[in-house]
Structure formats: structure tokens, C-alpha cells
Amino acid sequence: MINGKRVLAYIPARSGSKGIKDKNIIDLCGKPLIAYTIEAARQSKYIDRLIVSTDSAEYASVARKYGAEVPFLRPVELATDTSPEMHTTLHLMEWLEKEGLAAFDIIIRLQGTSPLRTAKDIDGALTLFFHKNADTIIGVCEARTTPLAMNTLPADHSMHDFIPEWIKNKNRQELPTYYQLNGAIFIANWKFIREQKSWFSGKSYAYIMPQERSVDIDNPLDLEFAKFLLENKLKSKEFSTGPQQVRKLPLCV
């Protein structure tokens, strides 16, 4: 609870990922991928209830093991490659309302494929939600590559006019800063999302996160990058204890 408002967090975790088989429960440094998001949510100071929405009994078992609730299995038609994300959110909200369990003021969507997002990020975004008197808060990070250096290619792959003339002789520091959605955090007023059915309408603001906590695992390369960052994080914690108190921490293999 924050400022007298009750907070529901949920993690969407459909099975059937094509980029990485069983992506949401794949091993990442000794734990299923989804476990990192569950643990971050459980460490939050403000989240009152945490639910995983999945179509998989196996995923449900893993989620419960790490402390999340899975009160239902999501219908198959809401767990396809083409199922709109908002339909999953509304299905959860409608299920809770039907069961008389929707005594919440705020809903948070935490993507299970963002393992480096922390409880401090969640609580910081919730604090911003109230500071801005927002309808929604959405996690972003600085884009790794400016879209000004991107374009489509013609059939002959000619680079003529690939980038605008005005940026050809400019340094990166002279270009505007662009931000991208990182998928890690979506926060909304409960009544607002039920009525508007959108995270991006109304008074919507960005919660800016660093790139190293914004990794969204979609393919094997993303997974390897997350392993690299997490291993370095674990090593840093090990050495920070000092030479007399070195802890043995599991590293990625």
C-alpha cells in the first residue's frame, strides 16, 4: 500500500515462446527467469498482492514456488503470439472483479522477461506515479542507437540518403537523446485502465531506468547479455564484502 492506495502487481507469462523455448522459466544463473521479477515484486515496500497470469500449469507451479499467486490459468486464446497485451490485463481485472477480489486502486504490469529490474525501480516508479498525479507510468531507458541513424534499404541496398544530410557531420553528443520502452514497468490507476483500456492515454509519464536494468529478454543473445550483467553484479557483491567476509555466490555458466 502507498499513500493509502492498495497495489496489485501482475506478471504476464504465456508459454509457447518461439524465440527461446519456455523463455519465462528458462534458467538464468541458477533460477528460472520469472523468479527474478517475482522476487523484485515481493521485495517492494508497496505491493499488496502479486499474481502471475499464465496459460501453463508448469509455469504456474514455478511461480508458486517463488511466492506468487496463480489463482487461474489464462484462456488459450489470450496466450497466442497475436493476443493483444491489454486483453491479458483486462482479463485479470475482470476475473478479480467477478470474484469480488478487486479491492485495488493501482495495477502494475511487470514483464517476466526483465530480470534486472529491481524493487527500488518498482517503488521509485510508484513514488513518481503519486508525485505526478499520473494516470499511468511507463518504464523507459535511453535508446542504445539513435533512430536518426536508421532507415530502410532499397532493393539494391544503396546508402544514398540513408541518413538526413543535417546529421552527417555531427557527433553523437550533438544529437537529441531518444528513449525507448523497456517493458519493465507499467503502472496505472485501476479505474483509468478499465475505462480507457490503454497505458498511453491520459496523464502518462516516463520512469527512466538505466540501460543495464532495462534488458528485455527476447532472443538467445539477450539471454547471454543478461547472464553477463548478472554475473558481474554477483561478483561485485562478493568482493564488496571485503577479504575477511567473502561470500561464495553462484555465477552463470
C-alpha positions in Angstrom: 0.0 0.0 0.0 1.2 3.5 -0.8 -0.5 6.7 0.3 -3.5 4.7 1.4 -3.9 3.1 -2.0 -3.8 -0.7 -2.5 -1.5 -2.0 -5.2 -1.9 -5.2 -7.3 1.1 -6.3 -9.4 0.8 -9.0 -12.1 3.3 -10.8 -14.3 2.2 -12.0 -17.7 3.9 -15.3 -18.6 2.5 -17.1 -21.5 4.0 -20.3 -22.8 4.9 -21.0 -26.4 7.6 -18.5 -27.0 9.3 -19.1 -30.3 12.5 -17.1 -29.8 13.5 -19.1 -26.8 11.6 -22.3 -25.8 9.9 -21.9 -22.4 11.5 -18.5 -22.1 9.8 -17.4 -18.9 11.1 -20.3 -16.9 14.5 -20.8 -18.7 17.5 -21.0 -16.3 19.3 -17.7 -15.7 22.2 -18.1 -13.2 20.5 -20.9 -11.3 17.0 -19.6 -11.2 14.0 -19.6 -13.6 13.9 -16.3 -15.5 10.5 -15.3 -14.0 11.8 -15.8 -10.4 13.8 -12.5 -10.7 10.6 -10.5 -11.3 8.7 -12.3 -8.6 11.5 -11.6 -6.1 11.7 -7.9 -7.1 7.9 -7.6 -6.6 8.0 -9.4 -3.3 10.7 -7.0 -2.1 8.7 -3.9 -3.0 7.5 -1.9 0.0 4.2 -1.1 -1.6 2.8 -4.1 -3.5 -0.1 -5.7 -1.7 -0.7 -8.7 -3.9 1.3 -10.4 -6.7 -0.4 -12.6 -9.4 1.1 -14.4 -12.3 -1.2 -14.7 -15.4 -0.2 -17.8 -17.4 -1.7 -20.5 -19.6 0.8 -23.1 -18.4 0.4 -25.4 -15.4 4.2 -25.8 -15.4 4.7 -22.1 -15.3 2.1 -21.8 -12.5 4.0 -24.4 -10.4 7.3 -22.5 -10.8 5.6 -19.1 -10.0 4.0 -20.5 -6.8 7.4 -22.0 -5.8 8.9 -18.5 -5.7 6.0 -16.9 -3.9 3.5 -15.6 -6.5 -0.2 -16.4 -6.6 -1.7 -18.1 -9.7 -5.4 -18.3 -9.0 -6.4 -19.3 -12.5 -4.9 -20.4 -15.9 -5.3 -17.9 -18.6 -7.5 -19.0 -21.6 -5.5 -20.3 -24.5 -7.0 -17.7 -26.9 -5.3 -15.0 -24.7 -1.9 -16.6 -24.9 -1.1 -16.6 -28.6 1.6 -14.7 -30.5 -1.0 -12.3 -31.7 -3.0 -11.8 -28.4 -3.1 -8.1 -27.5 -1.3 -7.4 -24.2 -4.2 -5.3 -23.0 -6.6 -8.2 -23.3 -4.5 -10.1 -20.7 -4.6 -7.1 -18.3 -8.4 -6.7 -18.7 -9.0 -10.5 -18.3 -7.1 -10.4 -14.9 -9.0 -7.4 -13.7 -12.4 -8.8 -14.8 -11.6 -12.1 -13.1 -10.8 -10.4 -9.8 -13.9 -8.2 -10.1 -16.1 -11.2 -10.8 -14.7 -13.0 -7.7 -15.2 -9.9 -5.5 -11.4 -9.5 -5.1 -10.8 -6.3 -6.9 -10.2 -4.0 -3.9 -7.2 -2.3 -5.6 -6.6 1.3 -6.6 -3.4 0.7 -8.7 -2.3 -2.1 -11.1 1.3 -2.8 -12.1 2.3 -4.9 -15.1 5.8 -6.4 -14.6 7.2 -8.2 -17.6 8.8 -11.5 -16.5 11.5 -11.1 -19.2 13.0 -8.1 -17.4 15.1 -9.8 -14.8 17.4 -6.9 -13.9 14.6 -4.5 -12.8 14.8 -4.1 -9.0 12.3 -3.5 -6.2 13.8 0.1 -6.0 12.8 0.6 -9.6 9.2 -0.5 -8.8 8.9 1.6 -5.7 10.6 4.6 -7.5 8.0 4.4 -10.3 5.2 4.2 -7.8 6.5 7.2 -6.0 6.7 9.1 -9.3 3.1 8.0 -10.0 1.9 10.0 -7.0 4.3 12.9 -7.5 3.0 13.4 -11.0 -0.6 12.7 -10.0 -0.4 10.4 -13.1 -2.9 8.1 -14.7 -0.1 5.9 -15.9 3.7 5.5 -15.5 5.8 3.6 -18.1 9.4 2.4 -17.8 11.8 3.6 -20.5 15.5 3.8 -21.0 17.8 5.7 -23.2 17.9 4.2 -26.7 21.1 2.3 -27.5 21.1 3.7 -31.0 19.6 6.9 -32.3 16.8 6.3 -34.8 18.3 9.1 -36.8 21.0 6.6 -37.9 18.4 4.1 -39.0 16.4 3.6 -42.3 15.0 1.1 -44.6 17.1 -0.1 -47.6 16.1 -0.2 -51.2 16.3 -3.3 -53.3 19.9 -2.5 -54.4 20.9 -1.7 -50.8 22.1 1.8 -51.8 23.1 4.0 -48.9 22.2 7.2 -50.8 20.1 9.4 -48.5 20.2 6.7 -45.8 20.5 9.4 -43.1 19.4 13.0 -43.2 22.0 15.5 -44.5 21.9 17.6 -41.4 23.3 14.9 -39.1 26.1 13.5 -41.4 28.8 15.6 -39.8 27.5 15.8 -36.2 28.9 13.9 -33.2 26.6 11.7 -31.2 26.7 14.2 -28.3 25.1 16.8 -30.6 22.1 14.7 -31.5 18.8 14.6 -29.5 18.5 12.0 -26.8 15.9 9.3 -27.7 14.2 6.9 -25.2 12.7 3.5 -25.8 10.1 1.4 -23.9 12.0 -1.1 -21.8 8.9 -3.3 -20.9 10.0 -3.5 -17.3 7.2 -1.4 -15.6 3.7 -0.3 -16.4 1.6 1.4 -13.7 -1.9 2.6 -13.9 -4.8 3.8 -11.9 -7.2 0.8 -11.7 -10.4 2.7 -12.8 -8.5 4.5 -15.5 -7.2 1.4 -17.2 -10.6 -0.3 -17.0 -12.2 2.7 -18.7 -9.5 3.8 -21.2 -8.0 0.3 -21.9 -4.7 1.9 -22.7 -1.4 2.5 -20.8 -0.6 5.5 -23.1 -3.5 7.9 -22.8 -4.4 10.5 -20.2 -1.6 11.8 -17.9 1.1 9.3 -18.8 4.7 9.8 -17.8 8.0 8.1 -18.2 10.0 6.4 -15.5 13.6 6.5 -16.7 15.7 3.4 -15.9 19.4 2.8 -16.7 20.1 0.5 -19.7 21.8 -2.1 -17.5 18.5 -2.7 -15.7 16.4 -2.5 -18.8 17.4 -5.7 -20.6 14.3 -7.4 -22.1 15.0 -11.0 -23.0 13.5 -11.8 -26.4 16.2 -14.0 -28.0 19.3 -16.0 -27.1 21.6 -13.0 -27.4 19.5 -11.0 -24.9 19.8 -14.0 -22.5 23.6 -14.1 -22.8 23.8 -10.4 -22.2 21.6 -10.7 -19.1 23.9 -13.5 -17.8 26.9 -11.3 -18.3 25.4 -8.4 -16.4 24.1 -10.6 -13.6 27.4 -12.4 -13.2 29.2 -9.1 -12.9 26.6 -7.9 -10.4 27.1 -11.1 -8.3 30.9 -10.7 -8.5 30.7 -7.1 -7.3 28.6 -8.2 -4.3 31.1 -10.9 -3.5 34.1 -8.6 -3.5 32.2 -5.8 -1.7 32.0 -7.9 1.5 35.8 -7.5 2.0 38.6 -10.0 2.1 37.6 -11.3 5.6 34.0 -12.0 4.7 34.0 -13.2 1.1 30.8 -15.0 0.2 30.5 -17.7 -2.4 27.9 -16.6 -4.9 26.6 -18.7 -7.8 27.9 -17.5 -11.2 26.4 -18.1 -14.6 27.8 -20.9 -16.7 
